[in-house]
Each structure stands twice: as C-alpha cells, then as structure tokens.
Amino acid sequence: MKLTINLAAYARNLTTLQERLTPAELMAVVKDDAYGHGLDRIIPVALQSGVKRFAVLDIPTGLHVRELVAQRDVQLFAWLFDHRADFGSAIDANIDLGVSNRQVLDAIAAAGATRAARIHLKIDTGLHRNGCPPELWPDLVAHAVALQDAGVIDVIGIWSHIGEASDEDDAKSRAVFIDACDLAIRAGLNIRQQHLSASAASFDRPDFRFSFSRVGGFSYGVAPGDGIGPADLGLEPVMSATADVINVSSTEGMRVATLDAGFVDGIPDWVVRPGQKLQLPQAGFDVSVRGTRSPVLSVDAQTMTVDVTHIADIAVGDVATIFGSHFNQAPVLQEIADAIGTVGEEIVVRVGPRNEREYVD
C-alpha cells in the first residue's frame, strides 16, 4: 500500500485554523509520528506556516522534535509519562511538562536539571484522562507552590481535556477549569497560559480557546465524523492511501478484485457496533476504482477484496484509492470511520509507519 502525504494541504489547513482561532494561537499536535504523516516532514512545514507551539505527547518524541526545532522560542509540550521518565533531558531541552499528581512533581523536582522545569498543571474537568481530581486540586496546587518557591519548577500553565460529548457537558467542564485556574492564581502561581480545547471545541467554541488550542486531527484534514467531513470544515485531507489491483476473479455472478493491502498495513479488518461485530460488506466502507465506489468484501493480512461487478473494464494493475480527498471524489476517512464505528485518527495512525510514503507539495 502506498501513502501520499500532501504537504501543501497540511500548510493550507494550518492557515485555515490559525485564521479561525485568532486571537488565540494554534498548538499543532504531532503525536504518533504526526498522526502517521511523518514528523520529519510535517514539522518543517508547520514552522514555515508560522506555528510556534507543538504538543508532542511524550518525552522521547519531544526530544526528537527539539532536534528538528532549534529555535528555543518554539514551545514543546509533553504530558504522557510517569514518575520514572527522563525529566532531566526534557527540562534541559526546554520541553514543557503537563503534570497532574504530586509523585510526578516530586520526580521532576529531583531530576537535577540545569533550569527550573516549566510546568502545566492538569485538572480533570470530566473526561477522566489523567487529570487531577478536583477534590485533590488544592493539595496539588499547594505542593506546586512550595516547589516553585524552592526554585525547581515554574508553573506557567493550567490545562485540561474535555469530553466534547455535548454543549452542556462541555460548559460544566469549562466551569471546573475556570475554578481551578482561579484557585491556582489565588494560591500565588503566575499562570501565563491556559489551554482547554482540542480540535472540535477549538473550531466551534471561541470561549474554549483561552491562550491557545491544541489541534491534532483537524490539522491533517481528519474531521470528527458522524456525517461531518473535511469539506464541511473547509479543510483538506492530507493523507491518501492507494493499493494495486493484483487479481480479478468471478464467483457466483460477482466480479471480485483483490488489492495488495491488508490489516498488516493498518486497514481495519473489523466492523464494530456496540456489542457486536458485523460482517462485511458494510455500507460506507468502500474504495474507489476507476472513479467508482466499490464495497469492501473482506480484509485479510496482506490483501483485501472488493466487489467490482459494476466496473466492466477493471484490470490487474489498476490503482484503487482506499481513502483520500473529497476534491478527487475519493472516499474520505470519515466515511470509513463512520461505517465501522471508529474515528478517522485511528485509521491514519494504524496505516502510518510500515507503508511506502510519497510526499507532494
């Protein structure tokens, strides 16, 4: 299977997002090898597009990105680690650290770095994704104040993830976040950055943007699904996936094409709905062959089969688009994701590392 990464589309998406978010700033999320798009090629494009903040997820990724980004004024933010992580290297590389418990704060303070660690304290606002529970927040803040007074940390930010389940739930999360920020400021922390929203909330809710918004999927043209695709957001898919037709056969009145891509390449081999696993074909899980949609019949380790009965002149050597851009009338990630009960981000990170990539401008 071949992946084509359209760097110009990525740059255009960044411009669209920056214009929409202003006066808040964009923090580009580049976790999971830039969502399978390739860090080494994505980071330079983001820098050229004026991005000054990157969310890198973990410390090893942050250290790699720092090698690509020599400018010390470009902010790197990591938050997925435990108390055994290499905090000294992260602090010396000027990587900000998202922290939600005292154990990690103490490990950072004991890291022996050459500078005070830049800390963002995380409050749990309802998603329950490793944030500090509100009942423990006063104690965490007090401990952070003590460590800051000792000169080993500098708490510059408060942050959280929200569930984006409903406007009502998000409003409750925002209220918890505001209360947490107010308490931290009253306790004596000099909070310069507040960040709460990811792709969807940052796109639609100006009151959730604060200092900056952490945007991942949307920057790569991966839309939220549930019938909402990139065209609805004014964004472009950055990644396309294609496979060759390696066999055409007939069985029980059906013509079947075999493609040289399978689940070892990251193509989902399941169709999920709550409590059940459905059989293929499934409406919406299609590929495009000669500009015509063709239902996926099966996905094996290295191949997949599609129904091409309706394509009279299909031949071995034809190229099928598994997913791509709506500008080319190709299936887009959100159609597949909606059909099989997942999100587009899962598909792009599954197909990333092992496949041939071509970068185009």
Residue, then its C-alpha position, 0 to 999 in steps of 0.5 A: m500500500k502506498l501513502t501520499i502525504n500532501l504537504a501543501a494541504y497540511a500548510r493550507n489547513l494550518t492557515t485555515l485554523q490559525e485564521r479561525l482561532t485568532p486571537a488565540e494561537l494554534m498548538a499543532v499536535v504531532k503525536d504518533d509520528a504526526y498522526g502517521h504523516g511523518l514528523d520529519r516532514i510535517i514539522p518543517v512545514a508547520l514552522q514555515s506556516g508560522v506555528k510556534r507551539f507543538a504538543v508532542l505527547d511524550i518525552p522521547t518524541g519531544l526530544h526528537v522534535r527539539e532536534l528538528v526545532a532549534q529555535r528555543d522560542v518554539q514551545l514543546f509540550a509533553w504530558l504522557f509519562d510517569h514518575r520514572a521518565d527522563f525529566g532531566s533531558a526534557i527540562d534541559a531541552n526546554i520541553d514543557l511538562g503537563v503534570s497532574n499528581r504530586q509523585v510526578l512533581d516530586a520526580i521532576a523536582a529531583a531530576g537535577a536539571t540545569r533550569a527550573a522545569r516549566i510546568h502545566l498543571k492538569i485538572d480533570t474537568g470530566l473526561h477522566r484522562n489523567g487529570c487531577p481530581p478536583e477534590l485533590w486540586p488544592d493539595l496539588v496546587a499547594h505542593a506546586v507552590a512550595l516547589q516553585d518557591a524552592g526554585v525547581i519548577d515554574v508553573i506557567g500553565i493550567w490545562s485540561h481535556i474535555g469530553e466534547a460529548s455535548d454543549e452542556d457537558d462541555a460548559k460544566s467542564r469549562a466551569v471546573f477549569i475556570d475554578a481551578c485556574d482561579l484557585a491556582i492564581r489565588a494560591g500565588l502561581n503566575i499562570r501565563q497560559q491556559h489551554l482547554s480545547a482540542s480540535a472540535a471545541s477549538f473550531d466551534r467554541p471561541d470561549f474554549r480557546f483561552s491562550f491557545s488550542r491544541v489541534g491534532g486531527f483537524s490539522y491533517g484534514v481528519a474531521p470528527g465524523d458522524g456525517i461531518g467531513p473535511a469539506d464541511l470544515g473547509l479543510e483538506p485531507v492530507m493523507s491518501a492511501t492507494a493499493d494495486v489491483i493484483n487479481v480479478s476473479s468471478t464467483e457466483g455472478m460477482r466480479v471480485a478484485t483483490l488489492d495488495a493491502g491488508f490489516v498488516d498495513g493498518i486497514p481495519d479488518w473489523v466492523v464494530r457496533p456496540g456489542q457486536k461485530l458485523q460482517l462485511p460488506q458494510a455500507g460506507f466502507d468502500v474504495s474507489v476504482r476507476g472513479t467508482r465506489s466499490p464495497v469492501l468484501s473482506v480484509d485479510a493480512q496482506t490483501m483485501t477484496v472488493d466487489v467490482t461487478h459494476i466496473a466492466d473494464i477493471a484490470v490487474g494493475d489498476v490503482a484503487t484509492i482506499f481513502g483520500s480527498h473529497f476534491n478527487q471524489a475519493p472516499v474520505l476517512q470519515e466515511i470509513a470511520d463512520a461505517i465501522g464505528t471508529v474515528g478517522e485518527e485511528i485509521v491514519v495512525r494504524v496505516g502510518p509507519r510500515n507503508e511506502r510514503e510519497y510526499v507532494d507539495 
